[in-house]
Amino acid sequence: MADIQVCSFKILQISYLLILLLYPTTVSSECTCEVEDVEQNKGEALKYKIGAITSILAAGAIGVSLPLLGTRIPALRPENNIFFMIKAFAAGVILATGFVHILPDAFESLTSPCLKESPWGKFPFTGLVAMMSAIGTLMVDAFATRYYKRRHFSKNKQVNADEEHAGHVHVHTHATHGHAHGSASPSQELVLSELIRQRIISQVLEVGIVVHSVVIGISLGASESPDTIRPLLVALSFHQFFEGMGLGGCISQAQFESVSVAIMGTFFSLTTPLGIGIGIGISSFYNGNSPTALIVEGLFNSASAGILIYMALVDLLAADFMNPRLQSNVRLQVGVNVSLLLGATCMSVLAKWA
């Protein structure tokens, strides 16, 4: 299982570095559409930005930590009914993030009047990119699961074959011993298969969240208007808190080692503050209305929306809602549905400000 974690973290690191390197450089030096006339106060704006870094960092860290610390509380462990409700709430948050927050922003960017009518005004690129992103996530999900399952179970078969061969040497004196070390039971293989699946889900989900977090961080950091930053500071703090809860719930089910959990939690918590830092650094020459800025931001947001919508509906909700344990318990089913709606509602309300 260590190979899975090493490979996955390399993918996460590469994805994150590409976003950090490509996004600022591609939006920095374009001719621009006329900028809106907003009151600018760089000194006051900088104070709010520093406050935003601290607030969003703390909110993200608390949000992602709560489900992870909850595994130490017996009532909140995955085998208990309450965990289904927590997971449904988190899935609702992620689903609303994709549909209500990210996708409309992507439409707005890619249909801006600052872009040329052809091709941006003549084709719905936002929907296309979101769809292809969801399909791509499905493919990665399927191939990665198949690859890691085959890799792990082939190793197990090799080890079991060696043990069985060694056991046959003493077949007359230890007949039962020769087969006691045989392959894992079907139930154990099922548990291991599900664990691999949960680890892939949590890592793909983090990639989708990271893309969006960096984009919104850069947008906030590049703004010079205190009136724009002030409501965003509060809204994005809650935004990161709820997103962190969703991601933390997936990570807790994946049962990573403590070091891996700490790395993934820290990675998530730092993305938006780091994006704000980059935005501050490029604010003197960044223009969010430049054609390239709009295209890059729109495409990144479209891809992120596709990933999050797919993950929420397919990997988080469908698996739990079709679970026999949920299907056989009406009270639990009602509770899970209410939790889902509550999570989606809480995140949707924040769209008024961020």
C-alpha positions as CSV (number, residue, x, y, z in Angstrom):
1,M,0.0,0.0,0.0
2,A,3.0,2.3,0.4
3,D,3.5,2.3,-3.4
4,I,-0.1,3.7,-3.8
5,Q,0.6,6.5,-1.4
6,V,4.0,7.4,-3.0
7,C,2.6,7.5,-6.6
8,S,-0.5,9.4,-5.6
9,F,1.4,12.1,-3.7
10,K,3.7,12.5,-6.7
11,I,0.7,13.1,-8.9
12,L,-0.7,15.6,-6.4
13,Q,2.6,17.5,-6.2
14,I,3.0,17.7,-10.0
15,S,-0.6,18.9,-10.4
16,Y,-0.2,21.6,-7.8
17,L,3.1,22.8,-9.1
18,L,1.7,23.1,-12.7
19,I,-1.2,25.2,-11.4
20,L,1.1,27.5,-9.4
21,L,3.6,27.9,-12.2
22,L,1.2,28.2,-15.2
23,Y,-1.7,30.2,-13.9
24,P,0.1,33.5,-12.8
25,T,2.4,33.6,-15.8
26,T,-0.3,33.1,-18.4
27,V,-2.5,35.9,-17.0
28,S,0.1,38.6,-16.4
29,S,0.7,40.6,-19.5
30,E,-2.3,40.8,-21.8
31,C,-4.1,43.7,-23.3
32,T,-7.2,44.3,-21.3
33,C,-10.9,45.0,-21.4
34,E,-11.8,48.1,-19.5
35,V,-11.5,47.6,-15.8
36,E,-14.5,48.4,-13.5
37,D,-14.1,51.7,-11.6
38,V,-13.7,50.5,-8.0
39,E,-12.3,52.3,-5.0
40,Q,-8.7,51.1,-4.4
41,N,-6.8,51.4,-1.2
42,K,-3.7,49.2,-1.4
43,G,-2.6,49.7,2.2
44,E,-6.0,48.8,3.7
45,A,-6.5,46.0,1.1
46,L,-3.2,44.4,2.1
47,K,-4.3,44.3,5.8
48,Y,-7.5,42.4,4.8
49,K,-5.4,40.1,2.6
50,I,-3.1,39.2,5.5
51,G,-6.2,38.7,7.7
52,A,-7.7,36.5,4.9
53,I,-4.6,34.3,4.8
54,T,-4.8,33.7,8.6
55,S,-8.5,33.2,8.7
56,I,-8.8,30.9,5.7
57,L,-5.8,28.9,6.8
58,A,-7.3,28.3,10.3
59,A,-10.8,27.5,8.8
60,G,-9.4,25.0,6.3
61,A,-7.3,23.3,9.0
62,I,-10.2,23.0,11.4
63,G,-12.6,21.8,8.8
64,V,-10.3,19.0,7.5
65,S,-9.3,18.0,11.0
66,L,-12.7,17.6,12.5
67,P,-13.6,14.3,10.6
68,L,-10.1,13.0,11.1
69,L,-10.2,13.6,14.9
70,G,-13.8,12.3,14.9
71,T,-12.5,8.8,14.2
72,R,-11.1,8.8,17.7
73,I,-14.7,9.3,19.0
74,P,-16.6,6.0,19.0
75,A,-19.9,7.6,17.9
76,L,-18.3,9.2,14.8
77,R,-16.4,6.1,13.5
78,P,-17.2,4.9,9.9
79,E,-19.1,1.8,11.1
80,N,-21.7,3.9,12.9
81,N,-24.9,5.4,11.4
82,I,-24.0,9.0,12.2
83,F,-21.0,8.7,9.9
84,F,-23.3,8.2,6.9
85,M,-25.0,11.5,7.8
86,I,-21.7,13.4,8.1
87,K,-20.5,12.0,4.8
88,A,-23.8,13.0,3.1
89,F,-23.4,16.5,4.5
90,A,-19.9,16.7,3.1
91,A,-21.0,15.4,-0.3
92,G,-23.7,18.1,-0.4
93,V,-21.1,20.7,0.3
94,I,-18.8,19.4,-2.5
95,L,-21.8,19.1,-4.9
96,A,-22.9,22.7,-4.3
97,T,-19.3,23.9,-4.7
98,G,-19.2,22.4,-8.1
99,F,-22.7,23.4,-9.3
100,V,-23.3,26.7,-7.5
101,H,-19.8,28.2,-6.9
102,I,-17.4,27.0,-9.6
103,L,-19.5,26.3,-12.7
104,P,-21.2,29.8,-12.8
105,D,-17.8,31.4,-12.4
106,A,-16.5,29.4,-15.3
107,F,-19.5,30.4,-17.5
108,E,-19.0,34.0,-16.6
109,S,-15.3,33.9,-17.5
110,L,-15.7,32.1,-20.8
111,T,-18.7,34.2,-21.9
112,S,-17.2,37.5,-21.0
113,P,-17.5,40.4,-23.5
114,C,-13.8,40.9,-23.2
115,L,-13.3,37.6,-25.2
116,K,-13.6,37.4,-29.0
117,E,-17.0,36.4,-30.2
118,S,-15.4,33.6,-32.2
119,P,-14.9,30.9,-30.9
120,W,-15.8,31.8,-27.2
121,G,-19.2,33.3,-27.9
122,K,-20.3,30.6,-30.4
123,F,-19.7,27.4,-28.4
124,P,-20.4,26.4,-24.8
125,F,-16.8,25.6,-23.8
126,T,-17.6,25.6,-20.1
127,G,-20.0,22.6,-20.4
128,L,-17.6,20.8,-22.7
129,V,-14.6,21.1,-20.4
130,A,-16.7,20.2,-17.4
131,M,-18.0,17.1,-19.2
132,M,-14.6,16.0,-20.4
133,S,-13.2,16.6,-17.0
134,A,-15.9,14.3,-15.4
135,I,-15.2,11.6,-18.1
136,G,-11.5,11.9,-17.5
137,T,-12.0,11.5,-13.8
138,L,-14.0,8.4,-14.4
139,M,-11.3,6.9,-16.6
140,V,-8.5,7.8,-14.1
141,D,-10.7,6.4,-11.3
142,A,-11.3,3.1,-13.1
143,F,-7.7,2.6,-14.4
144,A,-6.1,3.6,-11.1
145,T,-8.3,1.2,-9.2
146,R,-7.6,-1.7,-11.6
147,Y,-3.9,-1.0,-11.6
148,Y,-3.4,-0.9,-7.8
149,K,-5.7,-3.9,-7.2
150,R,-3.8,-6.0,-9.7
151,R,-0.5,-4.8,-8.4
152,H,-1.4,-5.6,-4.8
153,F,-3.1,-8.9,-5.3
154,S,-0.4,-10.2,-7.6
155,K,2.1,-9.5,-4.8
156,N,-0.2,-11.4,-2.4
157,K,-0.5,-14.4,-4.7
158,Q,3.3,-14.6,-5.0
159,V,3.8,-14.4,-1.3
160,N,1.1,-17.0,-0.6
161,A,2.5,-19.3,-3.3
162,D,5.9,-19.2,-1.6
163,E,4.4,-19.9,1.8
164,E,2.4,-22.8,0.5
165,H,5.4,-24.3,-1.2
166,A,7.4,-24.0,2.0
167,G,4.4,-25.6,3.9
168,H,4.4,-28.7,1.6
169,V,7.9,-29.5,2.7
170,H,6.5,-30.5,6.0
171,V,3.2,-31.9,4.7
172,H,3.4,-35.2,6.7
173,T,4.2,-33.6,10.1
174,H,2.3,-30.3,9.8
175,A,-0.4,-31.0,7.3
176,T,-2.7,-28.2,8.4
177,H,0.2,-25.7,8.7
178,G,1.0,-26.1,5.0
179,H,-2.3,-24.4,4.1
180,A,-2.9,-22.2,7.1
181,H,-1.0,-19.3,5.5
182,G,-3.1,-19.5,2.3
183,S,-4.5,-16.5,0.5
184,A,-6.6,-13.9,2.2
185,S,-10.3,-14.7,2.6
186,P,-12.8,-13.2,0.1
187,S,-14.0,-10.8,2.9
188,Q,-10.5,-9.6,3.5
189,E,-9.9,-9.0,-0.2
190,L,-13.2,-7.1,-0.3
191,V,-12.1,-4.8,2.6
192,L,-8.7,-4.2,1.0
193,S,-10.3,-3.5,-2.4
194,E,-12.6,-0.9,-0.8
195,L,-9.7,0.6,1.0
196,I,-7.8,1.1,-2.2
197,R,-10.9,2.6,-3.7
198,Q,-11.3,5.1,-0.9
199,R,-7.7,6.2,-1.2
200,I,-8.0,6.9,-4.9
201,I,-11.3,8.8,-4.2
202,S,-9.7,11.0,-1.6
203,Q,-6.7,11.9,-3.7
204,V,-8.7,12.7,-6.9
205,L,-11.0,14.8,-4.8
206,E,-8.1,16.7,-3.4
207,V,-6.8,17.5,-6.9
208,G,-10.2,19.0,-7.8
209,I,-10.4,21.1,-4.7
210,V,-6.8,22.3,-5.0
211,V,-7.4,23.6,-8.5
212,H,-10.3,25.7,-7.4
213,S,-8.6,26.8,-4.2
214,V,-5.6,28.2,-6.0
215,V,-7.7,30.1,-8.5
216,I,-9.9,31.8,-5.9
217,G,-6.8,32.5,-3.8
218,I,-5.1,34.3,-6.6
219,S,-8.2,36.3,-7.5
220,L,-8.6,37.5,-3.9
221,G,-4.9,38.3,-3.5
222,A,-4.8,40.3,-6.8
223,S,-7.7,42.5,-5.8
224,E,-6.9,46.0,-4.5
225,S,-10.4,46.9,-3.3
226,P,-11.2,46.6,0.5
227,D,-14.9,46.5,-0.3
228,T,-14.4,43.4,-2.5
229,I,-12.0,41.6,-0.1
230,R,-14.0,42.2,3.1
231,P,-17.0,40.0,2.4
232,L,-14.8,37.5,0.6
233,L,-12.7,37.0,3.7
234,V,-15.7,35.7,5.7
235,A,-17.3,33.8,2.9
236,L,-14.1,32.0,1.8
237,S,-13.3,31.1,5.4
238,F,-16.7,29.3,5.7
239,H,-16.1,27.9,2.2
240,Q,-12.8,26.3,3.1
241,F,-14.2,25.0,6.4
242,F,-17.0,23.1,4.7
243,E,-14.8,21.9,1.9
244,G,-12.3,20.7,4.5
245,M,-15.0,18.7,6.2
246,G,-15.9,17.0,2.9
247,L,-12.3,16.1,2.1
248,G,-11.5,15.1,5.7
249,G,-14.4,12.7,5.7
250,C,-13.0,11.0,2.6
251,I,-9.4,10.9,4.0
252,S,-10.6,9.3,7.3
253,Q,-12.3,6.5,5.4
254,A,-9.1,5.9,3.4
255,Q,-7.2,5.0,6.6
256,F,-3.9,6.5,5.5
257,E,-0.9,6.4,7.8
258,S,-0.6,9.4,10.2
259,V,2.1,11.0,8.1
260,S,0.1,10.8,4.9
261,V,-3.0,12.2,6.7
262,A,-1.0,15.2,8.0
263,I,0.5,15.8,4.5
264,M,-2.9,15.8,2.8
265,G,-4.5,17.9,5.4
266,T,-1.7,20.5,5.4
267,F,-1.7,20.4,1.6
268,F,-5.4,21.4,1.5
269,S,-5.1,24.0,4.2
270,L,-2.2,25.9,2.5
271,T,-3.6,26.0,-1.1
272,T,-5.9,29.1,-0.8
273,P,-3.5,31.1,1.5
274,L,-0.6,30.3,-0.9
275,G,-2.8,31.4,-3.8
276,I,-3.5,34.7,-2.0
277,G,0.2,35.1,-1.5
278,I,0.8,34.7,-5.2
279,G,-2.1,37.1,-6.0
280,I,-0.4,39.7,-3.7
281,G,2.9,39.2,-5.6
282,I,1.4,39.7,-9.0
283,S,-1.3,42.3,-8.1
284,S,0.8,45.2,-9.6
285,F,0.5,43.8,-13.2
286,Y,-2.4,41.3,-12.9
287,N,-5.7,42.1,-14.6
288,G,-8.5,39.7,-14.2
289,N,-10.3,41.1,-17.2
290,S,-7.5,40.3,-19.7
291,P,-8.5,37.7,-22.3
292,T,-5.9,35.1,-21.2
293,A,-6.8,35.6,-17.5
294,L,-10.4,34.9,-18.3
295,I,-9.7,31.9,-20.5
296,V,-7.3,30.3,-18.1
297,E,-9.5,30.9,-15.1
298,G,-12.6,29.7,-16.9
299,L,-10.9,26.5,-18.1
300,F,-9.5,25.7,-14.7
301,N,-12.8,26.3,-13.0
302,S,-14.7,24.2,-15.6
303,A,-12.3,21.3,-15.1
304,S,-12.5,21.6,-11.3
305,A,-16.3,21.7,-11.4
306,G,-16.4,18.5,-13.5
307,I,-14.2,16.7,-11.1
308,L,-16.1,17.7,-8.0
309,I,-19.5,17.0,-9.5
310,Y,-18.5,13.6,-10.6
311,M,-16.8,12.7,-7.3
312,A,-19.8,13.9,-5.2
313,L,-22.5,12.1,-7.3
314,V,-20.7,8.9,-8.2
315,D,-18.0,8.2,-5.6
316,L,-19.6,9.7,-2.5
317,L,-23.4,9.7,-2.8
318,A,-24.2,6.8,-5.2
319,A,-22.1,4.3,-3.2
320,D,-23.7,5.2,0.1
321,F,-27.3,5.6,-1.1
322,M,-27.2,2.2,-2.7
323,N,-25.7,0.6,0.5
324,P,-27.9,-2.2,1.8
325,R,-27.5,-0.9,5.3
326,L,-29.0,2.4,4.3
327,Q,-31.7,0.8,2.1
328,S,-32.9,-1.3,5.0
329,N,-33.1,1.6,7.6
330,V,-35.8,4.2,6.8
331,R,-34.8,6.5,9.7
332,L,-31.2,6.5,8.6
333,Q,-32.2,7.1,4.9
334,V,-34.3,10.1,6.0
335,G,-31.4,11.4,8.1
336,V,-28.9,11.0,5.3
337,N,-31.2,12.9,2.8
338,V,-31.7,15.7,5.3
339,S,-27.9,15.9,5.8
340,L,-27.3,16.0,2.1
341,L,-29.8,18.9,1.6
342,L,-28.4,20.8,4.6
343,G,-24.8,20.5,3.3
344,A,-25.8,21.7,-0.2
345,T,-27.9,24.5,1.3
346,C,-25.2,25.8,3.6
347,M,-22.7,25.9,0.7
348,S,-25.2,27.4,-1.7
349,V,-26.0,30.3,0.6
350,L,-22.4,31.3,0.6
351,A,-22.6,31.9,-3.2
352,K,-24.2,35.2,-2.4
353,W,-20.9,36.5,-1.1
354,A,-18.2,34.2,-2.7
